[in-house]
Amino acid sequence: RSIPVYRPNHPHRSDRLCDTPAQPTNQTRSKIEAQVKSWSSPRGTDLDWLYPIDVRHYNNLAGEGFAVSRYLFLIIVPADAGRYAQADETSLRLSHCGYWASLRTSPLIDHAVQRQVTVPVPKRNVLTVKGLRSLLEPRPAQRVPAS
């Protein structure tokens, strides 16, 4: 399986994904932030990938204190880096498949106590065009700490 990608000449251009902190703008376009990880030796259960992540990276996604929704994007890739992508003038095809997880309701972890945590990434959360659009739909306002 492959994940969908942006094709510049395609008539149905989808909303943009942010992988860096969002800057305030006057645009009405929805935004999300995503931490993208690739994994060539996936392990998991029938329902979830069980991805080991550094607690510092986990804490950048966990909890409700963000004005923009944040997600972990887990891309399962071939062990051979030469087989990651195929490209031509009309498209880019990435192998194998991408998945997403929200850690919005997950607790922060003390990095001094624990260095790594295993995050379940649901196999049903495939990064399809429909799935990406659903992540861009308006969500209830998240609590943002006072500065």
N, C-alpha and C positions, 0 to 999 in steps of 0.2 A: 504494500500500500504506500501511497505517497500523500504528502500534505499539500493543500492548495497553496499557490503562491501568486503574487501580483504579476499580471502580464500587462505591460504598458499599453498595448494596442487593443486590449480587450474592452468591449463597450460597457461592461458592468464593473466599474472601478469601485472597490469597497473602501470603507473607512480605514484610516491610518492607525497603525499600532505604534505605541511609544515604548522604547526600551530604555529611555532616559527620563529623568524627572520632567513632568509636564510643566510648561511655562504658561502663565495666565495669558489668554488671548481673547479676542472678541469673536472667535469662530464658534459656531454652534455645533460643530462636529464633536462626536463623543470621543473620549480618550481613555485608554487604559495604560498601565505600565506592566511590562512583562520581563521577568528574568528568564532567559533562555538557556537551557542546559542540554547538551547532547550526551548520549549514553550508548555505548557500543556493546555493553555486556549486561543487558537488562535482566532483572530478577523480579519476581512478584508472585501474586496469587492469580486465581481465575478472574478476580474482579479488579485488582489494583497492581500497578507497578510499585515497587518498594524502593524508592530512590534515596540513597544516602546523600545528605547535603550538609555542608559546613553550617554550624549554628549562626555564624555572622550573616550568611546569605539567607538562611531561613528567617532570621529576625527582621530582615529587610522586607519580608513579605507577610509576616504573621501579625495578627491583631487588626483592630478596627481604626487605628489612628491615622488614616490616610485620606486625603481629599479625593484622590483618583484611585479607582480599583486596581489592585495589583494581583498578578497571577504568576505562577510558575508554569513555564512552557517546557515540557520534556520531549525532546526529539530523539526517538530511537533510530540510531544510524547503523549502517553496516560496519563490521570490524575493519574492513578495508576502506581507508579514507578515499581512495580513488573511485569508490562506488557511491559516494554521498550524493552526488548531483549529476544530472545530465542537462545540458543547456543547448539551445539553438536560438535562432532569431525570433521565434514565436513563443517560447515558453522556457521555464526552468522547472525541472522535476527533481524533487528531493526524496531520498529513500531513507528510512522506511516509512515512519509515521510519526505524527506529533500529537501530544496530549496536553491537557491543561489541568491545573488544580488551583483552587483558591484556598489560602491559609488565613482568611479573614477572621474565622472563629477560633483559630489556633492560638495557644498561649505563647508568650515570649519565653525564651529559655536563657538562663544565665550561662554565658560563654565561659566563665571561670569554672563552672561546674561540669559542663558538658560541651564537647567540641563538635560533635556530629549528631544528627538526628535523621531518622528514616521517615520520609514523607510518603504516604500513600497517594498515588496519582491514579484516579479512576480510569480504567481502560475504556469506559463508555464516553469519556470526555475527549473525543477525537477532535483535532483541530481541522475542522472542515469550514467551508465558507459559512454555512448556516451556524456552526458553533461559534466562530469568531464574531459573527453579527450579534449573536445572543449575548456575548460578553460586552458588547458595545451598547446594549440597551440600557436605558436609565435604571439606576438602582436607588434604593432608599439612601438618603444622605448618611454618610458615615461620620462618626464623631471625630472631630479634629481637635487635638489638644490646644489649649490657649497658649499663645507665645509670650 
